[in-house]
Amino acid sequence: MEVSEMQRQFVEYSQSLFREGYLDSQFTQLQQLQDESNPDFVMEVVTLFFEDSERLIRDLTCALDQQIVDFKTVDAHVHQLKGSSSSIGAQRVKNACVEFRNFCEEQNADACRACLQQVNQEYFLVKSKLQTLFTMEQQIVAAGGSIPIMD
């Protein structure tokens, strides 16, 4: 496949991630911080997000499995996940966390468990989408092309 075709597919795929609400403008701002001196900046930041999110989701699962749920602890984990997803522009994860926090305030354990499933689903969707995006970037670079700059 020609580099120009790979770049076109990359742009289309990127645009779909924004159009479908997986990513927001914060991700674009993150991309703008990447330059020649740190070409893997976005991938490194997003990889840290993946690691942090998986730890938080495990902690949330454990906290919600307790006989007596400590909603302050659950809320603190959800707040942290909301912040990290917001910082990389993972919009659908962030939105699911907002709803989750509302149920923490109500101390509704069943609704919190349902929200955890939603957060987990949104997280794994955005992780898969971003991994595909990074693979496309690597293929373009390996073919001698440059990554198209998104507006």
C-alpha positions in Angstrom: 0.0 0.0 0.0 1.3 3.5 -0.9 2.2 5.9 1.9 -0.4 8.4 0.6 -3.2 5.8 0.9 -2.0 4.9 4.4 -2.0 8.6 5.4 -5.6 9.0 4.0 -6.8 6.0 6.0 -5.1 7.3 9.1 -6.9 10.7 8.7 -10.2 9.0 8.1 -9.8 6.7 11.1 -8.7 9.6 13.4 -11.6 11.7 12.3 -14.0 8.8 13.1 -12.6 8.6 16.7 -13.6 12.2 17.2 -16.9 11.9 15.4 -17.9 8.9 17.4 -17.0 10.6 20.7 -14.1 8.3 21.7 -11.7 11.3 21.7 -12.0 15.0 22.2 -9.9 18.1 21.6 -7.6 17.2 24.6 -6.2 14.4 22.5 -5.4 16.9 19.7 -3.6 19.1 22.2 -1.6 16.1 23.4 -0.6 15.4 19.8 0.5 19.0 19.4 3.0 18.6 22.2 4.8 15.8 20.3 7.7 16.8 18.1 11.0 15.5 16.6 12.7 15.6 20.0 10.0 13.3 21.5 8.4 11.4 18.7 6.7 8.8 20.9 5.3 11.4 23.4 1.6 10.6 22.8 2.1 6.8 22.8 4.1 7.1 26.1 1.4 9.2 27.8 -1.4 7.0 26.5 0.5 3.8 27.6 0.7 5.3 31.1 -3.0 6.0 30.9 -3.6 2.3 30.0 -1.6 1.1 33.0 -3.2 3.5 35.4 -6.7 2.8 34.2 -6.3 -0.9 34.4 -5.1 -0.6 38.0 -8.0 1.7 38.9 -10.5 -0.6 37.3 -9.1 -3.5 39.3 -9.2 -1.4 42.5 -12.8 -0.4 41.7 -13.8 -4.0 41.1 -12.3 -5.0 44.4 -13.9 -2.1 46.3 -17.4 -2.8 44.8 -17.0 -6.6 45.7 -16.9 -5.8 49.4 -19.8 -6.7 51.7 -19.9 -3.0 52.8 -18.9 -0.7 50.0 -16.7 2.3 51.0 -18.2 4.9 48.6 -15.5 7.4 49.5 -12.8 5.0 48.2 -14.9 4.1 45.2 -15.4 7.8 44.4 -11.7 8.6 44.8 -10.8 5.9 42.3 -13.5 7.1 39.8 -12.4 10.7 40.3 -8.8 9.7 39.5 -9.9 7.7 36.4 -12.0 10.6 35.2 -9.1 12.9 35.5 -6.7 10.7 33.7 -9.2 9.9 30.9 -9.9 13.6 30.6 -6.2 14.5 30.4 -5.7 12.3 27.3 -9.1 13.1 25.7 -10.8 9.8 26.2 -14.2 11.4 26.2 -16.5 8.4 26.5 -14.5 7.0 29.5 -14.7 10.4 31.1 -18.4 10.7 30.5 -19.0 7.2 32.0 -17.0 8.3 35.1 -19.2 11.4 35.5 -22.3 9.2 35.7 -20.4 6.8 38.0 -19.6 9.5 40.5 -23.3 10.5 40.7 -24.1 7.0 41.9 -21.3 7.1 44.4 -22.8 10.3 45.9 -26.2 8.4 46.1 -24.3 5.4 47.6 -26.1 3.2 45.1 -23.9 0.0 45.0 -25.9 -1.7 42.2 -25.8 1.4 40.0 -22.1 1.7 40.7 -21.5 -1.9 39.6 -23.4 -1.2 36.4 -21.3 1.9 35.8 -18.1 0.0 36.4 -19.1 -2.4 33.6 -19.8 0.7 31.4 -16.5 2.3 32.3 -14.7 -1.0 31.6 -16.4 -1.4 28.2 -15.6 2.2 27.2 -12.0 1.9 28.4 -11.4 -1.3 26.4 -13.0 0.2 23.3 -10.8 3.4 23.4 -7.7 1.3 24.2 -8.4 -0.9 21.1 -9.0 2.2 18.9 -5.9 4.0 20.1 -3.8 0.8 19.6 -5.1 0.7 16.1 -4.2 4.3 15.6 -0.7 3.8 16.9 -0.2 0.8 14.6 -1.3 2.9 11.6 1.2 5.6 12.6 4.0 3.0 12.9 3.2 1.6 9.5 3.3 5.0 7.9 6.6 5.8 9.5 8.0 2.4 8.6 7.0 3.1 4.9 9.0 6.3 5.0 6.0 8.7 5.4 5.1 11.3 8.0 2.1 11.3 10.2 -0.5 13.8 9.0 -1.2 16.7 11.4 -4.8 16.8 12.5 -6.6 20.1 12.9 
